[in-house]
Amino acid sequence: MTYDFSNKTVLITGAAGGIGKECARLFLDDGAQLILVDLEPNALREVADALGAPERITTVAGDLTDQNVLNEVRATVEIAGGLDALVPAAGIYRDRDVESMSIQEWRQTMSINLDSVFQLTQAVLPHLHDHAAIVNFASLAGSRGSRNHAHYAATKAALVAFGRSLALEIGHRGIRVNAVAPGIIRTQMTDTLVTTNGELLLQQTPLGRHGTAQEVATVVTFLCSEAASFVNGELIQVNGGLYMTG
Ligand SMILES: NC(=O)c1ccc[n+]([C@@H]2O[C@H](COP(=O)([O-])OP(=O)(O)OC[C@H]3O[C@@H](n4cnc5c(N)ncnc54)[C@H](O)[C@@H]3O)[C@@H](O)[C@H]2O)c1
């Protein structure tokens, strides 16, 4: 499935990660200019090099919880002349049960997964073109809960409510805000989960397999495209049917 993103600028965070990287590849193939952000400078450089088309890629390496990095991202967006799509995919997924979770662990997940999305969105909001699109990253965990990931699950549920509230505020500019909720997608984030729990999760998934990053990225590009011009405030589950059995 291809869409036309020529002359469009797309900002993707977590771009060195499994799903962010695939989103970058699809948007680039469809003609977009990219601003790619990630905490890991070397991995980010490798992704940008592998994508090719350096004239259409700008990178910002840094921690999105750092105000200086947010300022740099905003300045990069300004130089690019604004944004047509915002895809904040950066996130962390740490194991910890509620009983032993420290407030620092709770806050770290809140800070990266939720607060930084709010701050980034606020920073670039004046530079979003009319009819731009935002796609936030929720999760199956946000609706079903996730044992040993209460902090993560809470941020993912909150992102849906945040996005819908934002959609109410900026719909008059033609800007749409949607979310995807991936199930079990094979990336570095789910390595441990798949090792420890993968078989059970496969049994619970009607399609009998885990998803690929590309299968999430195609939904993200769809939501940012003209094909989804009347889809707004929506949450799309991408989980092979795992949700139904939950
Ligand atoms: N993989 C899955 O099965 C799955 C399921 C549900 C939701 N998600 C969501 O999809 C998104 C992408 O996940 P993924 O599987 O590609 O994960 P990933 O771990 O492969 O990639 C996440 C990326 O975010 C970056 N990052 C983390 N903290 C950052 C920070 N403070 N500043 C800047 N960058 C930071 C990491 O360096 C990494 O490159 C995440 O929001 C995740 O919660 C993934």
The ligand as a Gaussian input file, in Angstrom:
#p B3LYP/6-31G(d) Opt

LIG

0 1
 N        6.624000      -3.816000      20.010000
 C        5.411000      -3.999000      20.487000
 O        4.919000      -5.139000      20.557000
 C        4.586000      -2.831000      20.950000
 C        3.324000      -3.114000      21.476000
 C        2.526000      -2.043000      21.894000
 C        2.975000      -0.734000      21.777000
 N        4.223000      -0.497000      21.280000
 C        4.659000       0.891000      21.227000
 O        5.207000       1.183000      19.953000
 C        6.227000       2.164000      20.082000
 C        7.491000       1.671000      19.379000
 O        7.892000       0.450000      20.009000
 P        9.056000      -0.489000      19.434000
 O        8.582000      -1.876000      19.552000
 O        9.553000       0.026000      18.141000
 O       10.153000      -0.284000      20.584000
 P       11.735000      -0.186000      20.483000
 O       12.232000      -0.445000      21.859000
 O       12.231000      -1.028000      19.369000
 O       11.961000       1.345000      20.093000
 C       11.729000       2.396000      20.998000
 C       12.701000       3.503000      20.642000
 O       12.429000       4.620000      21.518000
 C       13.676000       5.200000      21.851000
 N       13.582000       5.940000      23.103000
 C       13.350000       5.422000      24.337000
 N       13.383000       6.397000      25.259000
 C       13.629000       7.553000      24.599000
 C       13.805000       8.892000      25.006000
 N       13.747000       9.248000      26.303000
 N       14.060000       9.833000      24.071000
 C       14.160000       9.486000      22.759000
 N       14.005000       8.222000      22.314000
 C       13.757000       7.264000      23.225000
 C       14.635000       4.012000      21.980000
 O       15.994000       4.407000      21.874000
 C       14.164000       3.111000      20.868000
 O       14.909000       3.311000      19.675000
 C        6.415000       2.389000      21.587000
 O        5.718000       3.559000      21.988000
 C        5.790000       1.157000      22.205000
 O        5.328000       1.387000      23.515000
 C        5.029000      -1.521000      20.856000

